[in-house]
Amino acid sequence: MSDLTLTATRLFEGVWEGVLTASGADGNYQPEIEVTHLGKVIEDISVTEDEAQGFWAVRVPVPMTALSDGVQTFLITDLRTGGRLNSFTILAGEPLSDDIRVEMDLLRGELDMLKKAFRRHCVETM
């Protein structure tokens, strides 16, 4: 028996990546994980052992069909215990127009635009 810890490292080119470590595992331990989105199992995940570093590299390809408006959450669970190891969320589309992060990005863009206009005005009035 072991305690698994899954740490996210990045989401790059449509693949979520993480590092899985196990405390108390013997040398023959092979983790069994499952990733689900809206109750459906995600296929083609890979769990590759890095014996030299003492961890497993986890790669989860994000299916194109999962990319749509709104919030999409993926759950990563340990099949042996049923416990949740981690999760990741992808936010996209028009319904996020009221999301605070989107608002902040829009405000940054408007601020940049105002700074340019103000600088231009200062140069023209001197």
Secondary structure, DSSP 4 states (H G I P E B T S, - for coil): --EEEEEEEEEETTEEEEEEEEET--TT----EEEEETTEEPP--EEEEETTTTEEEEEEEPPGGG--SEEEEEEEEETTT--EEEEEEEEESGGGGG-HHHHHHHHHHHHHHHHHHHHHHHHHH-
